[in-house]
Amino acid sequence: MKEQIEKALDKIRPALQRDGGDIELVDVEENGVVKVRLTGACSGCPMSQMTLKQGVERIVKQLVPEVKTVESV
């Protein structure tokens, strides 16, 4: 599952990088919780939670149905 999540993040990454940010996978828990770290401009952006939930989580869950939620650490 971790490899599938990395591939999903690779699809999202270019959009984040265009805005000066990036995303890295920190952990995948057995219960379907994915932990990521937003870096660069994304780490301090006031819109980062919306990006995480409406962008990252939506796409990751769509591509990897086993994922229950995506959390920022």
Backbone as XML, in Angstrom:
<?xml version="1.0"?>
<chain id="A" units="angstrom">
  <residue number="1" name="MET">
    <atom name="N" x="0.832" y="-1.195" z="0.000"/>
    <atom name="CA" x="0.000" y="0.000" z="0.000"/>
    <atom name="C" x="0.876" y="1.258" z="0.000"/>
  </residue>
  <residue number="2" name="LYS">
    <atom name="N" x="2.012" y="1.208" z="0.667"/>
    <atom name="CA" x="2.884" y="2.379" z="0.744"/>
    <atom name="C" x="3.332" y="2.828" z="-0.653"/>
  </residue>
  <residue number="3" name="GLU">
    <atom name="N" x="3.639" y="1.864" z="-1.504"/>
    <atom name="CA" x="4.073" y="2.187" z="-2.865"/>
    <atom name="C" x="2.941" y="2.867" z="-3.649"/>
  </residue>
  <residue number="4" name="GLN">
    <atom name="N" x="1.711" y="2.394" z="-3.475"/>
    <atom name="CA" x="0.558" y="2.999" z="-4.142"/>
    <atom name="C" x="0.350" y="4.440" z="-3.667"/>
  </residue>
  <residue number="5" name="ILE">
    <atom name="N" x="0.552" y="4.658" z="-2.367"/>
    <atom name="CA" x="0.385" y="6.009" z="-1.813"/>
    <atom name="C" x="1.458" y="6.938" z="-2.373"/>
  </residue>
  <residue number="6" name="GLU">
    <atom name="N" x="2.691" y="6.443" z="-2.464"/>
    <atom name="CA" x="3.774" y="7.255" z="-3.050"/>
    <atom name="C" x="3.434" y="7.651" z="-4.488"/>
  </residue>
  <residue number="7" name="LYS">
    <atom name="N" x="2.874" y="6.717" z="-5.260"/>
    <atom name="CA" x="2.487" y="7.023" z="-6.644"/>
    <atom name="C" x="1.383" y="8.067" z="-6.683"/>
  </residue>
  <residue number="8" name="ALA">
    <atom name="N" x="0.430" y="7.982" z="-5.750"/>
    <atom name="CA" x="-0.641" y="8.978" z="-5.672"/>
    <atom name="C" x="-0.059" y="10.349" z="-5.330"/>
  </residue>
  <residue number="9" name="LEU">
    <atom name="N" x="0.881" y="10.389" z="-4.383"/>
    <atom name="CA" x="1.510" y="11.663" z="-4.010"/>
    <atom name="C" x="2.307" y="12.239" z="-5.175"/>
  </residue>
  <residue number="10" name="ASP">
    <atom name="N" x="2.891" y="11.358" z="-5.995"/>
    <atom name="CA" x="3.634" y="11.829" z="-7.167"/>
    <atom name="C" x="2.724" y="12.553" z="-8.154"/>
  </residue>
  <residue number="11" name="LYS">
    <atom name="N" x="1.448" y="12.194" z="-8.181"/>
    <atom name="CA" x="0.487" y="12.868" z="-9.053"/>
    <atom name="C" x="0.133" y="14.260" z="-8.517"/>
  </residue>
  <residue number="12" name="ILE">
    <atom name="N" x="0.180" y="14.409" z="-7.199"/>
    <atom name="CA" x="-0.183" y="15.661" z="-6.539"/>
    <atom name="C" x="1.005" y="16.625" z="-6.477"/>
  </residue>
  <residue number="13" name="ARG">
    <atom name="N" x="2.176" y="16.065" z="-6.335"/>
    <atom name="CA" x="3.402" y="16.834" z="-6.086"/>
    <atom name="C" x="3.634" y="17.993" z="-7.059"/>
  </residue>
  <residue number="14" name="PRO">
    <atom name="N" x="3.465" y="17.823" z="-8.383"/>
    <atom name="CA" x="3.738" y="18.950" z="-9.295"/>
    <atom name="C" x="2.905" y="20.203" z="-9.000"/>
  </residue>
  <residue number="15" name="ALA">
    <atom name="N" x="1.660" y="20.020" z="-8.614"/>
    <atom name="CA" x="0.816" y="21.175" z="-8.287"/>
    <atom name="C" x="1.340" y="21.895" z="-7.047"/>
  </residue>
  <residue number="16" name="LEU">
    <atom name="N" x="1.776" y="21.145" z="-6.063"/>
    <atom name="CA" x="2.330" y="21.751" z="-4.849"/>
    <atom name="C" x="3.647" y="22.455" z="-5.155"/>
  </residue>
  <residue number="17" name="GLN">
    <atom name="N" x="4.466" y="21.829" z="-5.989"/>
    <atom name="CA" x="5.770" y="22.404" z="-6.316"/>
    <atom name="C" x="5.630" y="23.697" z="-7.112"/>
  </residue>
  <residue number="18" name="ARG">
    <atom name="N" x="4.585" y="23.807" z="-7.922"/>
    <atom name="CA" x="4.352" y="25.057" z="-8.666"/>
    <atom name="C" x="4.128" y="26.230" z="-7.723"/>
  </residue>
  <residue number="19" name="ASP">
    <atom name="N" x="3.594" y="25.934" z="-6.539"/>
    <atom name="CA" x="3.347" y="26.984" z="-5.549"/>
    <atom name="C" x="4.478" y="27.100" z="-4.532"/>
  </residue>
  <residue number="20" name="GLY">
    <atom name="N" x="5.591" y="26.408" z="-4.774"/>
    <atom name="CA" x="6.752" y="26.511" z="-3.890"/>
    <atom name="C" x="6.742" y="25.547" z="-2.726"/>
  </residue>
  <residue number="21" name="GLY">
    <atom name="N" x="5.893" y="24.543" z="-2.766"/>
    <atom name="CA" x="5.816" y="23.574" z="-1.673"/>
    <atom name="C" x="6.109" y="22.172" z="-2.146"/>
  </residue>
  <residue number="22" name="ASP">
    <atom name="N" x="5.891" y="21.237" z="-1.251"/>
    <atom name="CA" x="6.073" y="19.820" z="-1.571"/>
    <atom name="C" x="5.384" y="19.002" z="-0.484"/>
  </residue>
  <residue number="23" name="ILE">
    <atom name="N" x="5.395" y="17.693" z="-0.655"/>
    <atom name="CA" x="4.777" y="16.800" z="0.308"/>
    <atom name="C" x="5.650" y="15.565" z="0.437"/>
  </residue>
  <residue number="24" name="GLU">
    <atom name="N" x="5.774" y="15.067" z="1.663"/>
    <atom name="CA" x="6.524" y="13.831" z="1.857"/>
    <atom name="C" x="5.708" y="12.875" z="2.720"/>
  </residue>
  <residue number="25" name="LEU">
    <atom name="N" x="5.818" y="11.597" z="2.392"/>
    <atom name="CA" x="5.128" y="10.554" z="3.145"/>
    <atom name="C" x="5.924" y="10.266" z="4.405"/>
  </residue>
  <residue number="26" name="VAL">
    <atom name="N" x="5.273" y="10.334" z="5.563"/>
    <atom name="CA" x="5.937" y="10.092" z="6.837"/>
    <atom name="C" x="5.659" y="8.677" z="7.317"/>
  </residue>
  <residue number="27" name="ASP">
    <atom name="N" x="4.383" y="8.256" z="7.266"/>
    <atom name="CA" x="4.018" y="6.948" z="7.805"/>
    <atom name="C" x="2.691" y="6.495" z="7.213"/>
  </residue>
  <residue number="28" name="VAL">
    <atom name="N" x="2.535" y="5.181" z="7.137"/>
    <atom name="CA" x="1.265" y="4.574" z="6.762"/>
    <atom name="C" x="0.920" y="3.589" z="7.866"/>
  </residue>
  <residue number="29" name="GLU">
    <atom name="N" x="-0.159" y="3.858" z="8.577"/>
    <atom name="CA" x="-0.556" y="2.989" z="9.676"/>
    <atom name="C" x="-1.478" y="1.889" z="9.149"/>
  </residue>
  <residue number="30" name="GLU">
    <atom name="N" x="-1.514" y="0.776" z="9.855"/>
    <atom name="CA" x="-2.307" y="-0.373" z="9.427"/>
    <atom name="C" x="-3.802" y="-0.077" z="9.382"/>
  </residue>
  <residue number="31" name="ASN">
    <atom name="N" x="-4.244" y="0.910" z="10.148"/>
    <atom name="CA" x="-5.669" y="1.245" z="10.190"/>
    <atom name="C" x="-6.092" y="2.180" z="9.054"/>
  </residue>
  <residue number="32" name="GLY">
    <atom name="N" x="-5.187" y="2.436" z="8.094"/>
    <atom name="CA" x="-5.533" y="3.264" z="6.941"/>
    <atom name="C" x="-5.264" y="4.742" z="7.114"/>
  </residue>
  <residue number="33" name="VAL">
    <atom name="N" x="-4.565" y="5.115" z="8.172"/>
    <atom name="CA" x="-4.211" y="6.518" z="8.396"/>
    <atom name="C" x="-2.857" y="6.782" z="7.738"/>
  </residue>
  <residue number="34" name="VAL">
    <atom name="N" x="-2.833" y="7.788" z="6.878"/>
    <atom name="CA" x="-1.603" y="8.175" z="6.187"/>
    <atom name="C" x="-1.137" y="9.485" z="6.787"/>
  </residue>
  <residue number="35" name="LYS">
    <atom name="N" x="0.132" y="9.529" z="7.163"/>
    <atom name="CA" x="0.709" y="10.746" z="7.742"/>
    <atom name="C" x="1.694" y="11.330" z="6.742"/>
  </residue>
  <residue number="36" name="VAL">
    <atom name="N" x="1.496" y="12.608" z="6.445"/>
    <atom name="CA" x="2.343" y="13.305" z="5.490"/>
    <atom name="C" x="2.865" y="14.594" z="6.122"/>
  </residue>
  <residue number="37" name="ARG">
    <atom name="N" x="3.899" y="15.125" z="5.506"/>
    <atom name="CA" x="4.443" y="16.416" z="5.939"/>
    <atom name="C" x="4.439" y="17.350" z="4.728"/>
  </residue>
  <residue number="38" name="LEU">
    <atom name="N" x="3.771" y="18.470" z="4.875"/>
    <atom name="CA" x="3.801" y="19.504" z="3.845"/>
    <atom name="C" x="5.052" y="20.350" z="4.095"/>
  </residue>
  <residue number="39" name="THR">
    <atom name="N" x="5.820" y="20.603" z="3.049"/>
    <atom name="CA" x="7.083" y="21.331" z="3.203"/>
    <atom name="C" x="7.100" y="22.555" z="2.296"/>
  </residue>
  <residue number="40" name="GLY">
    <atom name="N" x="8.130" y="23.359" z="2.463"/>
    <atom name="CA" x="8.282" y="24.559" z="1.655"/>
    <atom name="C" x="7.174" y="25.553" z="1.962"/>
  </residue>
  <residue number="41" name="ALA">
    <atom name="N" x="6.674" y="26.199" z="0.926"/>
    <atom name="CA" x="5.625" y="27.207" z="1.102"/>
    <atom name="C" x="4.353" y="26.612" z="1.693"/>
  </residue>
  <residue number="42" name="CYS">
    <atom name="N" x="4.142" y="25.313" z="1.486"/>
    <atom name="CA" x="2.923" y="24.666" z="1.995"/>
    <atom name="C" x="2.922" y="24.533" z="3.521"/>
  </residue>
  <residue number="43" name="SER">
    <atom name="N" x="4.088" y="24.476" z="4.131"/>
    <atom name="CA" x="4.148" y="24.231" z="5.576"/>
    <atom name="C" x="3.547" y="25.365" z="6.393"/>
  </residue>
  <residue number="44" name="GLY">
    <atom name="N" x="3.648" y="26.588" z="5.916"/>
    <atom name="CA" x="3.110" y="27.698" z="6.690"/>
    <atom name="C" x="1.888" y="28.347" z="6.061"/>
  </residue>
  <residue number="45" name="CYS">
    <atom name="N" x="1.403" y="27.764" z="5.006"/>
    <atom name="CA" x="0.282" y="28.355" z="4.272"/>
    <atom name="C" x="-1.024" y="28.207" z="5.043"/>
  </residue>
  <residue number="46" name="PRO">
    <atom name="N" x="-1.798" y="29.285" z="5.159"/>
    <atom name="CA" x="-3.084" y="29.194" z="5.856"/>
    <atom name="C" x="-4.090" y="28.286" z="5.138"/>
  </residue>
  <residue number="47" name="MET">
    <atom name="N" x="-3.870" y="28.004" z="3.878"/>
    <atom name="CA" x="-4.769" y="27.137" z="3.114"/>
    <atom name="C" x="-4.323" y="25.675" z="3.152"/>
  </residue>
  <residue number="48" name="SER">
    <atom name="N" x="-3.269" y="25.355" z="3.891"/>
    <atom name="CA" x="-2.704" y="24.002" z="3.849"/>
    <atom name="C" x="-3.685" y="22.919" z="4.303"/>
  </residue>
  <residue number="49" name="GLN">
    <atom name="N" x="-4.533" y="23.207" z="5.292"/>
    <atom name="CA" x="-5.495" y="22.189" z="5.736"/>
    <atom name="C" x="-6.537" y="21.911" z="4.659"/>
  </residue>
  <residue number="50" name="MET">
    <atom name="N" x="-6.950" y="22.941" z="3.951"/>
    <atom name="CA" x="-7.900" y="22.732" z="2.864"/>
    <atom name="C" x="-7.225" y="21.950" z="1.729"/>
  </residue>
  <residue number="51" name="THR">
    <atom name="N" x="-5.983" y="22.294" z="1.426"/>
    <atom name="CA" x="-5.232" y="21.559" z="0.408"/>
    <atom name="C" x="-5.109" y="20.097" z="0.810"/>
  </residue>
  <residue number="52" name="LEU">
    <atom name="N" x="-4.812" y="19.869" z="2.082"/>
    <atom name="CA" x="-4.630" y="18.505" z="2.575"/>
    <atom name="C" x="-5.913" y="17.697" z="2.441"/>
  </residue>
  <residue number="53" name="LYS">
    <atom name="N" x="-7.026" y="18.231" z="2.891"/>
    <atom name="CA" x="-8.281" y="17.472" z="2.918"/>
    <atom name="C" x="-8.974" y="17.418" z="1.561"/>
  </residue>
  <residue number="54" name="GLN">
    <atom name="N" x="-9.098" y="18.565" z="0.885"/>
    <atom name="CA" x="-9.846" y="18.592" z="-0.365"/>
    <atom name="C" x="-9.009" y="18.206" z="-1.578"/>
  </residue>
  <residue number="55" name="GLY">
    <atom name="N" x="-7.713" y="18.271" z="-1.438"/>
    <atom name="CA" x="-6.838" y="17.908" z="-2.550"/>
    <atom name="C" x="-6.150" y="16.585" z="-2.321"/>
  </residue>
  <residue number="56" name="VAL">
    <atom name="N" x="-5.204" y="16.585" z="-1.399"/>
    <atom name="CA" x="-4.371" y="15.408" z="-1.158"/>
    <atom name="C" x="-5.213" y="14.210" z="-0.717"/>
  </residue>
  <residue number="57" name="GLU">
    <atom name="N" x="-6.003" y="14.361" z="0.335"/>
    <atom name="CA" x="-6.769" y="13.232" z="0.859"/>
    <atom name="C" x="-7.746" y="12.693" z="-0.193"/>
  </residue>
  <residue number="58" name="ARG">
    <atom name="N" x="-8.424" y="13.576" z="-0.890"/>
    <atom name="CA" x="-9.399" y="13.145" z="-1.895"/>
    <atom name="C" x="-8.740" y="12.288" z="-2.977"/>
  </residue>
  <residue number="59" name="ILE">
    <atom name="N" x="-7.606" y="12.736" z="-3.484"/>
    <atom name="CA" x="-6.915" y="12.007" z="-4.549"/>
    <atom name="C" x="-6.323" y="10.702" z="-4.038"/>
  </residue>
  <residue number="60" name="VAL">
    <atom name="N" x="-5.690" y="10.737" z="-2.863"/>
    <atom name="CA" x="-5.087" y="9.518" z="-2.314"/>
    <atom name="C" x="-6.166" y="8.465" z="-2.056"/>
  </residue>
  <residue number="61" name="LYS">
    <atom name="N" x="-7.284" y="8.864" z="-1.471"/>
    <atom name="CA" x="-8.370" y="7.914" z="-1.193"/>
    <atom name="C" x="-8.979" y="7.369" z="-2.489"/>
  </residue>
  <residue number="62" name="GLN">
    <atom name="N" x="-9.034" y="8.194" z="-3.496"/>
    <atom name="CA" x="-9.566" y="7.762" z="-4.789"/>
    <atom name="C" x="-8.657" y="6.705" z="-5.422"/>
  </residue>
  <residue number="63" name="LEU">
    <atom name="N" x="-7.348" y="6.905" z="-5.333"/>
    <atom name="CA" x="-6.391" y="5.991" z="-5.956"/>
    <atom name="C" x="-6.041" y="4.795" z="-5.077"/>
  </residue>
  <residue number="64" name="VAL">
    <atom name="N" x="-6.185" y="4.954" z="-3.757"/>
    <atom name="CA" x="-5.876" y="3.874" z="-2.808"/>
    <atom name="C" x="-7.048" y="3.761" z="-1.845"/>
  </residue>
  <residue number="65" name="PRO">
    <atom name="N" x="-8.078" y="2.982" z="-2.194"/>
    <atom name="CA" x="-9.298" y="2.918" z="-1.393"/>
    <atom name="C" x="-9.109" y="2.457" z="0.052"/>
  </residue>
  <residue number="66" name="GLU">
    <atom name="N" x="-8.016" y="1.799" z="0.359"/>
    <atom name="CA" x="-7.767" y="1.339" z="1.731"/>
    <atom name="C" x="-7.470" y="2.485" z="2.694"/>
  </residue>
  <residue number="67" name="VAL">
    <atom name="N" x="-7.115" y="3.644" z="2.152"/>
    <atom name="CA" x="-6.792" y="4.797" z="2.979"/>
    <atom name="C" x="-8.079" y="5.367" z="3.581"/>
  </residue>
  <residue number="68" name="LYS">
    <atom name="N" x="-8.060" y="5.584" z="4.889"/>
    <atom name="CA" x="-9.219" y="6.136" z="5.601"/>
    <atom name="C" x="-9.122" y="7.649" z="5.743"/>
  </residue>
  <residue number="69" name="THR">
    <atom name="N" x="-7.923" y="8.141" z="6.044"/>
    <atom name="CA" x="-7.714" y="9.570" z="6.239"/>
    <atom name="C" x="-6.252" y="9.917" z="6.002"/>
  </residue>
  <residue number="70" name="VAL">
    <atom name="N" x="-6.003" y="11.189" z="5.688"/>
    <atom name="CA" x="-4.644" y="11.706" z="5.529"/>
    <atom name="C" x="-4.471" y="12.821" z="6.540"/>
  </residue>
  <residue number="71" name="GLU">
    <atom name="N" x="-3.398" y="12.726" z="7.330"/>
    <atom name="CA" x="-3.131" y="13.709" z="8.372"/>
    <atom name="C" x="-1.776" y="14.346" z="8.163"/>
  </residue>
  <residue number="72" name="SER">
    <atom name="N" x="-1.669" y="15.603" z="8.522"/>
    <atom name="CA" x="-0.412" y="16.312" z="8.461"/>
    <atom name="C" x="0.301" y="16.217" z="9.802"/>
  </residue>
  <residue number="73" name="VAL">
    <atom name="N" x="1.601" y="15.998" z="9.763"/>
    <atom name="CA" x="2.384" y="15.943" z="11.009"/>
    <atom name="C" x="3.458" y="17.014" z="10.986"/>
  </residue>
</chain>
